[in-house]
Amino acid sequence: MRCIVMKINWGFGIVIGMTLFISFIMYLVIRMTTEEAFDHDMVTENYYAKEMVYQREIDAETNTKNLNGKIKSSKVAEGWELVFPAELEPSKISGKLYVYRPSNEDLDTEWPLDLDSPRLVIPKENLLDGRWNITLDWEYEGQHYMYKEAITY
């Protein structure tokens, strides 16, 4: 009996290697797109709607940076304190304060700004230890302002 053994040359080996590699990549692509375990949601609801107003936010943040005084932010005994610049009259400030918890959307809160002093305190009862994103979105004499800060309480 004669045994025939096929000799594999280098060209045929390259074709086999490329075919195996492409098959492996296709398997990963199909698995990642079809399994629910790999399905992740966006962090923010209505992401694309927020993207449309992003330029407005950039302009508002620029207005805030152009103020003579800066917003001061610090941890105090009562919670987290935000102090507006002295150049702004508190009664003319209108807007909202957003407190966002990246790890738990149930803790996100929003308060209207109704100031009688330049000092604003977020009560410690509303803040758990950890990371928070604070956003002040306000208007003063027809001009839009925005202040964003990530804090660790």
Secondary structure, DSSP 8 states (H G I E B T S, - for coil): ---------HHHHHHHHHHHHHHHHHHHHHHHHH-GGG----SSTTHHHHHHTHHHHHHHHHHHHTSSS--EEEEETTEEEEE--TTS-GGGEEEEEEEE-TT-GGG-EEEEE--SSSEEEEEGGG--SSEEEEEEEEEETTEEEEEEEEEE-
